[in-house]
Amino acid sequence: MFKHFYTFFVVLFFALVSCNNNEPKNKPTNNYDVQQLQYTVKNIYPHDENAFTEGLEFRNGFLYEGTGDTDYAGNSKLAKVDVTTGKDVQKINLDAKYFGEGITILNNKIYQLTYKEHTCFVYDATSFKKLKEFSYEGEGWGMTNDGKEIIMSNGSDKLIFRNPETFEITKTISVSNNYGPLGGINELEYVDGFVYANVWTTFKIVKIDLNTGKVVAEANLEDILAKYAKEDLSRKIDVMNGIAYDSVGKRFFITGKYWSKVFEIQFN
């Protein structure tokens, strides 16, 4: 499994090829159209180039970021980040045996998944004090919530809903686009009844209808580095991952693993 070892070459490849090369070669199997979203970059902020971003949230003027650590050297972390400087203002590091993954904030608690360690940590959102741990089967990738339940991904085409108090599964939905099941669902962000998701190894963000599991819209951001962060194309970076939404300002923040920038964007 090479999820955490895609580097600069992956990003450079997707930056140079057209979006058509990312589409399946077969014809659509489902008879509906997926809306193509355009995006506008509104602001650009610095991002920690050492952050292997796995989860991103926006809350009360700050970004919250969960990162992984490909060396298992104790560098997986949970951090509260100043948007304008990209600096951590509060953080905790996970034990070296854990690879940090997606995060979400619900009821003043921060939940953080781990990759293959089958553990979800729960912290007080203010103090970062660890409150409890949950165990689960399978891999942990992305996470968000709808205000009531936790929603997580595991790299497949499934979105898994969980009770935030027990972490028990309440339901599972399958994600599909007009070509059929869509695997590689990664980082997640819930917005107004839809989940926006990164698709692993691509520069695409898909908008998923939680009532049907269908992808109703998608945005291709494959040109964002070439336009706004060319210096990243000459560094050892990794795939796009990380979506946060400011519900008050109605703005999205996106970034990637080892990227030097966080982009504030608007979908048109």
FIFI-484825 format. One record per residue: residue in one letter; x, y, z of N, C-alpha, C, O, CB in turn. Coordinates in steps of 0.05 Angstrom, whole numbers, plus 32768, in hexadecimal, padded with zeros to 4 digits. Glycine has a CB too. Example, Ala and Ser with C-alpha at 12.3 -4.5 7.8 and 13.67 -1.06 7.14 Angstrom:
BEGIN
a81087F8E809C80F67FA6809C81087FBE809C811D7FBE80A980E27FA780B5;s81017FD3808E81117FEB808F81028001809D810C801780A1811A7FF48072;
//
This chain:
BEGIN
m80117FE880008000800080008012801980008022801C80127FED80008019;f800F802A7FEC802180407FE98014805B7FEF801D80707FE5802B80417FCD;k7FFF805B80007FF1807480058003808A800F7FFF80A180077FDB806F801A;h80168084801F80268099802C8042809C801F805480A7802C802980938049;f804680938006806080957FFB805F80A17FDF8073809E7FD0806D807B7FFA;y804A80AE7FD7804980BE7FBF805880D77FC3805380E57FD7802C80C37FB5;t806A80DE7FB1807A80F67FB5807781097F9E806381097F90809780EF7FB9;f808B81197F9B808B812E7F87808381257F6B807581337F5D80A6813B7F85;f808B810D7F64808681037F49806881007F44805E81057F2E809480E97F44;v805980F87F58803C80F67F55803081117F4F802081147F3D802F80EA7F6E;v803781257F5F802C81407F5C8035814C7F41802481587F33803681527F72;l804E81487F39805781537F20804881467F09804181547EF68075814F7F1D;f8043812C7F0B8035811E7EF58019812A7EF2801181307EDB803381017EFB;f800A812D7F087FEF81377F067FEE81547EFE7FDA815E7EF37FE081337F20;a800481637F048004817F7EFD800981837EDF800181977ED4801A818E7F0C;l8015816F7ED2801C81727EB6800881667EA38006816F7E8C803781657EB1;v7FF981527EAC7FE681457E9A7FCB81537E9B7FC581627EAE7FE381287EA1;s7FBB814E7E887FA0815A7E877F8D814A7E997F9381337EA07F95815C7E6B;c7F7781577EA07F6481497EB17F5881317EA47F4F811F7EB27F4D815D7EB9;n7F58812F7E897F4D81187E7C7F5C80FF7E827F5080E97E827F4D811D7E5E;n7F7581017E887F8580EA7E8F7F7F80DF7EAA7F8780C87EB17FA280F17E8D;n7F7080EE7EBA7F6880E47ED47F4D80D67ED37F4580C97EE77F6680FB7EE8;e7F3F80D77EBD7F2580CB7EBA7F2880AE7EB17F3A80A77EA27F1480DA7EA7;p7F15809C7EB97F1580817EB07F1280817E917F0580927E867EFF80717EBD;k7F1E806C7E857F1C806B7E687F0280607E5E7EFA80647E477F3380597E5D;n7EF380527E707ED980487E687EC4805E7E687EC880737E737ED180317E7A;k7EAD80587E5D7E97806B7E5C7E88806B7E767E8880577E847E8580657E44;p7E7B80827E7C7E6B80837E957E57806C7E967E4A80667E827E5D809E7E98;t7E5380617EAE7E40804C7EB17E2680567EBF7E1180487EBD7E4C80357EC2;n7E28806C7ECC7E1080787ED97E0780907EC97E1780A17EC27E16807F7EF6;n7DED80917EC47DE280A57EB27DDC80BF7EC17DC580C67EC57DC9809B7EA5;y7DF180CD7EC97DED80E87ED57E0780F87ED17E1C80EC7ECE7DE580E77EF3;d7E0581127ED17E1C81237ECD7E27812C7EE77E1981337EFA7E14813B7EBC;v7E42812D7EE97E5081387F007E5881547EF97E6681597EE67E6981267F08;q7E4E81677F097E5481837F047E7281897F087E7E817F7F1B7E4481967F17;q7E7E81987EF67E9A819F7EF87E9C81BA7F057E9381CF7EFB7EA781A07EDC;l7EA881BA7F1D7EAB81D37F2C7EC581E17F257EDA81D57F227EAB81CD7F4B;q7EC381FB7F217EDB820C7F1D7EE282187F387ED182197F4A7ED682227F08;y7EFB82207F3B7F03822B7F557F1282457F517F1F82497F3C7F1482177F64;t7F1182567F657F20826F7F657F3182707F7F7F26826B7F947F0D82877F63;v7F4A82767F7C7F5C82797F947F5882957F9F7F5E82A87F917F7982737F8D;k7F4F82977FB77F4982B17FC47F6182BB7FD47F6782D37FD47F3182AF7FD5;n7F6F82A97FE17F8682B07FF17F9982987FF37F9182817FEF7F7E82B9800E;i7FB2829E7FF87FC682897FFB7FD5828D80157FDE82A4801B7FDA82897FE3;y7FD7827880257FE4827A803F7FFB826680417FFB825280337FCF82758056;p800F826B8052802582588055801B823E80638008823E8073803C82648065;h80298228805D8023820E8069803D82018071805182048062801381FD8055;d803D81F38086805581E48090805D81D0807B804F81BC8076804F81D780AB;e807581D38070807F81C1805B808681A58066808A81938056809781CD804E;n808781A38080808D8189808C8073817A80948074816480A0809E818C80A4;a805C8186808E8043817A80978038816780818032816F806B802E8190809D;f8036814E8088802B81398077800C8139807C80038128808B8038811D807B;t7FFF814B80707FE3815280787FD0813A80737FCF812F805D7FD9816A8068;e7FC1813380887FAD811E80867F918127808D7F7D811C80857FB581068097;g7F90813D809D7F76814880A47F78816680A87F8C817080B17F6C813B80BE;l7F62817480A07F63819180A27F47819B80AA7F338192809F7F6B819E8087;e7F4581AC80BE7F2C81B880C77F3081D680CC7F4681DF80D17F2381A980E2;f7F1A81E580CB7F1A820180D17F06820580E87EF081FC80E87F12821380B9;r7F10821480FD7EFF821981147F08823381227F1F8236812A7F0082018128;n7EF5824581257EFA825E81347F13826D812B7F228276813C7EFC82588152;g7F17826E81117F2D827E81067F47827081047F5A827C80FA7F3182958117;f7F488256810C7F618247810A7F5D822E80F97F46822380F77F6B823F8126;l7F72822580ED7F72820B80E07F7C81F680F47F8D81FC81057F84820A80C7;y7F7081DE80F37F7981C881037F8381B280EF7F7581AC80DC7F6381BD8116;e7F9A81A780F47FA7819580E17FB0817C80EF7FBD817D81047FBE81A380D3;g7FA9816580E27FB4814C80EB7FC7814280D67FC1814380BE7F9D813780F0;t7FDF813880DF7FF3813080CB7FFC811380D17FF8810880E7800B814280CC;g8007810780BC801380EC80BF803180EE80BF803D810480BF800A80DB80A8;d803E80D780C1805B80D680C3806580BC80B6806280A780C1806580D880E0;t806F80BE809D807780A7808E808E8097809B8091807F8095807F80AE8072;d809D80A480AC80B3809780BA80AC808B80D580BC807E80E280CA80AA80BD;y8093809080DE808B808880F9809F8090810E80A98080811E8087806980F9;a80A680AA810D80BB80B5811E80AF80C8813380BD80D8813F80D080C3810E;g809580C78137808880D8814B808180F38141807C81058150809A80DB8162;n807F80F6812680798110811B805C81138112805481298109808A81158103;s804C80FE8115802F81028112802581158127802C8112813F802080E68112;k801481278120800B813B81337FEF8144812F7FE2813F811A801E81538132;l7FE4815281437FCC816281417FD4817E81487FE08182815D7FB581568154;a7FCD819181377FD681AD813C7FC081C181367FAF81BD81257FEE81B3812A;k7FC081D681467FB081EE81417FC2820181337FD88208813D7FA381FA815C;v7FB9820C811C7FCB821A810A7FC1823781057FAA823A80FF7FCF820C80F0;d7FD3824A81087FCC826681007FCB826780E17FDE826180D37FE2827A810A;v7FB3826E80D77FAF826D80BA7FC3827F80AB7FCE827780977F93827680B3;t7FC7829780B67FD782AB80A77FF582A580A7800382AD80957FD282C780B3;t7FFF829780BC801C829280BD8022827580B78039826F80B08026829980D9;g800F826380BA8014824780B68022823A80CD802A822280CC80248243809D;k8025824880E38034823E80FB80218230810E800A82398112804382558109;d802B821B811B801C820E812F801B821F8148802F82298152802881F28136;v80038224815380008232816C7FFA821F81837FFB8227819B7FEA8248816A;q7FF48207817D7FEF81F281917FF181D781827FE781D4816C7FD281F5819E;k7FFE81C4818F800081AA81828007819481968011819981AC801581AA816C;i8001817C818E800A8164819C8013815081878009814F81717FF3815881AE;n80278140818E8032812C817D8028811181868026810B819E8050812C817C;l802181008172801980E58179803280D4817F804880DA8176800980D98161;d802D80BE818D804380AB8192804D80A18177803D809F81648039809481A4;a8066809A817680738092815D8066807A8150806A807681388090808D8162;k8058806A815F804C805281538033805881438027804681368046803E8169;y8029807181448011807981378016808A811E8028809B811F7FFE8088814A;f8007808681098007809780F17FED80A680F17FD8809B80ED800B808680D7;g7FEF80C080F77FD780D180F97FC880D480DE7FD580D480C97FDE80EC8103;e7FAE80D580E07F9D80D880C77F8980EE80CB7F8F810380D87F8F80BD80C1;g7F7180EB80BF7F5D810080BE7F53810980DA7F5480FA80ED7F4680F780AE;i7F49812280DB7F3F812D80F37F23813980EE7F1C814080D87F52814280FF;t7F14813D81047EFC814C81037EF68157811F7EFF814C81337EE4813B80F8;i7EE6816D81207EE0817A813A7EC28179813D7EB38183812C7EEB8197813A;l7EB9816E81547E9C816C815A7E98816E81787EA5816081877E918150814F;n7E86818081807E7F8183819C7E98818981AD7E9C817D81C37E71816A81A7;n7EA9819B81A37EC181A381B17ED5818C81B67EE4818D81C97EBA81B081CB;k7ED3817881A57EE6816281A67EF3815F818A7EE6816281757ED8814781AE;i7F0D8158818A7F1A815381717F1F8135816F7F29812881827F368162816F;y7F17812981597F1B810D81537F31810A813F7F328119812C7F0080FF8149;q7F4380F881447F5A80F381317F5D80D6812C7F6180C6813E7F7480FF813D;l7F5C80CE81127F6080B3810A7F7D80AC81087F8E80BD81087F5280AD80EF;t7F83809281077F9E808881017F9C807580E97F87806A80E47FAB807A8119;y7FB2807280DB7FB2806580C17FAC804780C47F97803D80BB7FCD806880B3;k7FBE803780CF7FBB801B80D27FBB801180EF7FBD7FF980F57FD1800C80C3;e7FBA802481017FBB801E811E7FA0801A812B7F9E801481427FCB8033812D;h7F8A801D811B7F6F801781237F678027813C7F58801D814D7F6C7FF98129;t7F71803F813F7F6C805081567F63806B814F7F6F8078813E7F8580518168;c7F4D8075815B7F45809081597F48809E81747F3E809581887F278092814F;f7F5880B481747F5C80C3818C7F4780D9818E7F3F80E5817A7F7880CF818D;v7F3E80DF81A67F2B80F581AB7F38810881BF7F41810081D47F1080EA81B6;y7F39812281B77F45813681C87F31814C81CF7F1E815181C07F5E814281B9;d7F36815A81E57F28817381EA7F32818781D67F4A818B81D27F2D817C8207;a7F20819481C87F2781A681B27F3581BF81BC7F4381CD81AC7F0F81AE81A2;t7F3281C681D57F4081DE81E07F5B81D881EB7F6F81E681E47F2E81EA81F5;s7F5D81C481FB7F7681BE82097F8781A981FB7F9F81A682017F7081B48225;f7F7C819A81E87F89818381DA7F8E816C81EE7F9D815A81E77FA3818D81CE;k7F81816C82057F84815682177F76813E820B7F5F814082027F78815D8233;k7F838127820C7F77810F82017F61810582147F668101822C7F8C80F981FC;l7F49810182097F3280F9821A7F2D80DB82197F2680CF822D7F1A81088210;k7F3180CF82017F2B80B381FE7F3780A981E47F4180B881D47F0D80AD81FF;e7F34808F81E07F3C808281C77F26806F81BE7F18806381CF7F57807381C9;f7F22806C81A47F10805881997F20804581877F34804D817B7EF980668189;s7F17802D81857F23801A81727F108015815B7EF88017815F7F2A7FFF8180;y7F1B801081447F0A800A812D7F197FF7811A7F327FF4811C7F028024811E;e7F0B7FEA81097F177FD780F67F1E7FE680DC7F127FFA80D47F047FC080EF;g7F337FDC80CF7F3B7FE780B57F4D800080B87F55800880CE7F237FEE80A5;e7F52800D80A17F63802480A17F53803D80A67F3B803E80A27F7180278086;g7F61805280B17F55806C80B47F61808080A07F798081809E7F59807680D1;w7F50808E80927F5A80A2807E7F4F80BD80857F5C80CC80947F51809A8061;g7F3880C5807B7F2D80DF807F7F1680DF80937F0B80C980997F2380EB8065;m7F0F80F7809E7EF980F880B17EEC811480B17EFA812880AD7F0480F180CD;t7ED2811480B57EC3812D80B87EAA812680C97EA8811080D47EBA8139809C;n7E98813980CC7E7F813380DB7E69814580D07E6E815A80C47E83813880F9;d7E50813C80D47E39814B80CB7E2B815980E17E13816280DF7E25813880BD;g7E38815D80F87E2D8169810F7E21815581237E1B815C813A7E18817C8107;k7E1D813D811A7E128128812B7E23810F812B7E28810381407DF681218122;e7E2C810781137E3C80EE81117E5780F481047E5B810780F57E2C80DA8100;i7E6A80E2810B7E8480E280FE7E8180D480E37E7380C080E17E9980D48110;i7E8F80DF80CF7E9080D280B57EAD80CE80AE7EBD80E180AF7E8180E4809F;m7EB580B580A87ED180B080A27ED480A080887EC18093807E7EDE80A080B9;s7EEC80A1807D7EF3809280657F09807F806C7F188082807F7EFA80A4804D;n7F0C806A805B7F228057805F7F31805180457F3F803D80437F17803D806A;g7F2F806280317F3D805F80187F2D804F80037F36804D7FEC7F568051801D;s7F168046800B7F0580377FF87EF0804B7FEC7EF580637FEC7EF7801F8005;d7EDA80407FE37EC480517FD97EAF80557FEF7E99805E7FE97EB780447FC0;k7EB5804E80087EA2804F801D7EA68068802F7EBC807080357EA48036802E;l7E8F807380387E8E8087804D7E80807980657E6A806F80627E7F80A18045;i7E8E8079807C7E84806B80937E7B807E80A87E8B809080B17E9B8058809E;f7E62807C80B17E57808E80C57E5A808080E17E54806880E37E39809480BF;r7E62809080F57E678085810F7E5B809681257E5A80AF81227E8580818114;n7E52808A813A7E48809881527E6080A581607E73809781667E3980848165;p7E6080BF81647E7780CC81707E7C80C4818D7E9380C881977E7480EA816F;e7E6980B9819B7E6C80B181B77E77809581BA7E85808F81CE7E5280B481C6;t7E71808481A77E79806881A87E8B805F81917E99804B81937E61805681A9;f7E8B806E817C7E99806881637E8E805081557E9B804581437EB780658169;e7E778047815D7E6A8031814F7E60803A81347E57805181317E5480258160;i7E60802981207E57802F81057E38803181057E2B801F81107E60801A80F1;t7E2E804680FA7E11804980F87E07804480DC7DF0803A80D87E0880658101;k7E17804A80C87E10804380AD7E298047809B7E3C805480A37DF8805580A2;t7E28803C80837E3D803F806F7E30804580557E1D8038804D7E4F8025806E;i7E3B805880467E32805D802B7E49805A80177E60805E801E7E2580798029;s7E4280527FFF7E55804F7FE97E5680677FD87E4180727FD17E4F80357FD9;v7E6D80707FD17E7180887FC07E75807F7FA37E84806D7F9D7E8980997FC9;s7E66808C7F917E6980867F757E66809F7F647E5980B37F6C7E5480717F6C;n7E73809F7F4D7E6F80B47F397E6380A87F207E5980917F217E8A80C37F32;n7E6380B67F0A7E5680AB7EF27E6680957EE57E5E808B7ECF7E5180C17EDF;y7E7C808D7EF07E8B80767EE77E88805D7EF97E9280487EF37EA8807C7EE4;g7E7A80617F0F7E77804B7F227E8380517F3D7E8780697F437E8380327F17;p7E89803D7F4E7E9580427F687EAE80527F667EBF804E7F557E9A80277F76;l7EB280657F797EC980767F7A7ED980707F937ED280787FA97EC180947F79;g7EF080637F8F7F01805C7FA67F1680737FAB7F1680877F9D7F1080427FA1;g7F26806F7FBF7F3B80827FC57F30809B7FD37F3D80B07FD37F49808A7FAD;i7F1880997FDF7F0D80B07FED7F1F80B680067F2480A480167EEF80AC7FF6;n7F2980CE80087F3D80D4801C7F3380E980307F1F80E4803E7F5780DE800F;e7F3F810080327F37811580457F1B811F803F7F13812280287F4C812C8044;l7F0C812680547EF0812C80527EE98147805F7EF6814F80727EDF8116805E;e7ED5815480547ECA816D80617EAC816E805B7EA4816E80447ED981868056;y7E9C817080717E7F8171806E7E77818F806B7E7F81A0807A7E7181658087;v7E66819480567E5C81AF80517E3F81AD80487E3A81A380327E6E81BE803C;d7E2C81B680587E1081B980507E0581A080437DF981A1802E7E0E81D0803D;g7E08818980507DFC817180467E0C816180327E04814C802A7DE28177803A;f7E23816B802B7E35815E80187E50815980267E57816880387E38816E7FFE;v7E5F8146801C7E7A814280247E8C8148800C7E89813C7FF77E7F8125802F;y7EA0815980117EB5815F7FFD7ECC814D80047ED4814B801C7EBD817D7FFD;a7ED7813F7FF17EEC812B7FF67F03812D7FE27EFF81317FCA7EE0810F7FF6;n7F1B812A7FED7F3281267FDC7F3181097FD17F2880F77FDF7F4D812B7FEB;v7F3A81057FB97F3C80EB7FAD7F5A80E57FAB7F6980F27F9D7F2E80E97F92;w7F6380D07FB97F7F80CA7FBB7F8D80C87FA07F8380BB7F8D7F8380B07FCA;t7FA580D47F9E7FB780D67F877FAD80E97F727FBA80EB7F5D7FBB80BA7F7B;t7F9780F77F767F8E81097F627F8D81267F6D7F91812A7F857F7281017F58;f7F8881397F5C7F8481547F647F66815B7F647F5E81727F617F9381677F51;k7F5581477F677F38814B7F667F2C814C7F827F34813E7F947F2B81357F56;i7F19815E7F857F07815F7F9C7EEB81587F927EE181657F807F08817A7FAB;v7EDF81447F9E7EC4813D7F967EB081457FAB7EB681457FC37EC2811E7F90;k7E98814B7FA27E8281537FB37E6D813C7FB37E6281357F9F7E74816E7FAA;i7E6981317FCB7E5981187FCE7E3F811E7FDB7E3E812A7FF17E6981037FDD;d7E2981167FCF7E0E81187FDB7E0B81017FEF7E0C80EA7FE77DF881167FC5;l7E08810880087E0780F3801D7DED80E4801C7DEB80CE80297E0A81008038;n7DD980ED800E7DBF80DE800C7DC280C77FF97DB480B37FFC7DA980F18004;t7DD380CB7FE47DD580B77FCF7DF080AA7FCD7DF380957FC17DCD80C37FB5;g7E0580B87FD77E2080AF7FD37E2C80B77FB87E4380B17FB27E2280917FD5;k7E1C80C57FA87E2580CD7F8D7E3780E67F8E7E3280F87F9E7E0D80D17F7B;v7E4B80E67F7D7E5B80FE7F797E4B81107F677E4581097F507E7780F77F6C;v7E4381277F707E3381397F617E43814F7F537E3A815C7F417E1D81467F72;a7E5B81537F5D7E6D81687F517E8A81617F587E8F81537F6B7E6581847F5C;e7E9C816C7F487EB881687F4D7EC881807F437EC0818D7F307EC3814E7F41;a7EDE81857F517EF1819A7F497F0C818E7F447F15817D7F537EF281B07F5F;n7F1981967F2E7F34818D7F287F4781A47F2D7F4681B87F1F7F3581837F0A;l7F5981A07F407F6C81B57F487F8881AF7F3F7F9B81B77F4C7F6B81B97F66;e7F8B81A07F297FA681967F217FB981AD7F1A7FD181A97F197FA381837F0A;d7FAE81C47F147FC081DA7F0C7FC781ED7F237FD482017F1E7FB381EA7EF6;i7FBD81E87F3B7FC081FB7F507FDD82007F597FE482177F5F7FB081F27F68;l7FED81EC7F59800981EF7F60801981FE7F4A802882107F50801781D57F66;a801481F77F32802282047F1B801B82227F1A802C82327F12801B81F77F01;k800382297F227FFB82457F21800382557F39800B826C7F377FDD82467F1E;y800382487F51800582587F69801C824F7F7C8022825C7F907FEC82577F78;a802982387F76803E822E7F888052821E7F78805782077F7E8032821D7F9F;k805D822B7F638070821C7F51808782107F60809281FC7F59807A822F7F3C;e808F821E7F7680A682147F8580A281F87F9080B581E97F9480AD82277F9B;d808881F17F95808381D67FA0808881C07F8B808D81A97F93806681D57FA9;l808781C77F72808C81B37F5D80A981AB7F5B80AF81967F4F808381BE7F42;s80BB81B97F6880D781B27F6980DF81A77F8480F781A27F8880E881CB7F62;r80CC81A27F9580D181967FAF80C5817A7FB180B481737FA180C781A87FC6;k80CE816C7FC680C281527FCB80A881567FDA80A881597FF380D681407FDB;i809281557FCC807881587FD8806781407FD28070812D7FC6806A81727FCE;d804E81417FDA803C812A7FD7802181347FCD801F814B7FC5803A811A7FF1;v800D81237FCE7FF481297FC27FE3813E7FD07FE881447FE87FE481107FBF;m7FD081497FC27FBD815C7FCE7FAC814D7FE37FA281377FDD7FAA81687FB8;n7FAB81587FFB7F9B814C80107F96816180257FA9816E802F7FA88133801C;g7F7D8165802C7F76817980417F61818C80377F67819D80257F8F8188804A;i7F49818B80427F33819D803B7F2781A780557F1F819780667F1D818F8029;a7F2581C180587F1881CD80707F0481E280667F0881EE80517F2D81D98083;y7EEF81E580757EDA81F9806D7ED4820B80847ECF8203809B7EC181EA8064;d7ED38225807E7ECB823A80917EAE8240808B7EA7824D80777EDD8254808E;s7E9C8236809C7E7F823980977E768256809B7E61825D80907E70822780AA;v7E85826680A97E7D828280AD7E86829280947E7782A180897E8A828E80C6;g7E9F828F808D7EAA829E80767EA48291805B7EAA829D80467EC782A08078;k7E988279805B7E90826A80437EA9826780317EA8826D80197E7A82798034;r7EBE825D803C7ED78259802D7EE4823E80337EE2823480497EEB82708033;f7EF18233801F7EFF821A80217F1D821F80247F27823380197EF982078009;f7F2A820D80327F47820D80337F5081F2802A7F4681DD80327F5282138050;i7F6481F180187F6E81D8800E7F8D81D9800F7F9981EE800C7F6481D17FF2;t7F9981C180127FB681BF80117FBE81A3800A7FAD819480007FC381C7802D;g7FD7819C800E7FE1818180077FF88179801A80018189802A7FEA81807FEA;k800081618017801581568028803081628020803A815F8009801681378025;y803C816F80338056817D803080538196801E806881A28016806B816B8024;w803B819F8017803881B78007804081CF8018803E81CF8030801B81BA7FFD;s804A81E4800A805281FC8018803C8211801B804082268027806982098009;k8025820B8010800F821E80107FF4821180187FEF81FA8013800C822B7FF4;v7FE4822280257FC7821C80287FB8822F80177FBD824780187FBE821E8046;f7FA6822580077F9782367FF47F7A823A7FFE7F6C822780047F96822A7FD8;e7F72825380017F56825A80067F48825C7FEB7F50826D7FDB7F5382758017;i7F35824B7FE77F28824B7FCC7F0A824D7FCE7EFE82497FE37F2F82317FBE;q7EFE82557FB87EE182567FB57EDA82467F9D7EE682497F877ED782747FB2;f7EC682347FA07EBD82257F897EA782357F7B7E9582407F887EB282097F92;n7EA982367F607E9782477F507E8282357F437E71823F7F357EA682577F3B;
//
